[in-house]
Amino acid sequence: MFIDFISYLTYLEGEEPLTDYIILNSVTMVNKAVNIIEDRRYTDIDLFLDNDEAGDIAVDQLQELLAVDLNDKRGEYKSFKDFNDFLISKHKNINT
């Protein structure tokens, strides 16, 4: 969601993102994302979804609906609910 995106930008530590982003405020917006991806003819997508059932369903839907390379990045923060929780944990470890 949007907070996770802000966390991701923080994680980049000032690096300028060199890619486009689609932020889903809910996984119910998958179909809108599919339309954008198809209209813009993206071929490689990185997914930073929640590590929960809704995230699993969204990945499955995107795999069914799109003929592009999907890179499920949830493994990079698999011990956490989402990217924001991952970043908070990193920050706590630095400050202790």
HUWOSUL-V175493 format. One line per field, one symbol per residue. ss: DSSP state (H for helix, E for strand, L for the rest). A space follows every 10 residues. Layout:
BEGIN
ss = ???
END
This chain:
BEGIN
ss = LHHHHHHHHH HLLLLLLLLL LLLLLLHHHH HHHHHHHHHH LLLEEEELLL LLHHHHHHHH HHHHHLLLEE EEHHHHHLLL LLHHHHHHHH HHHHHL
END
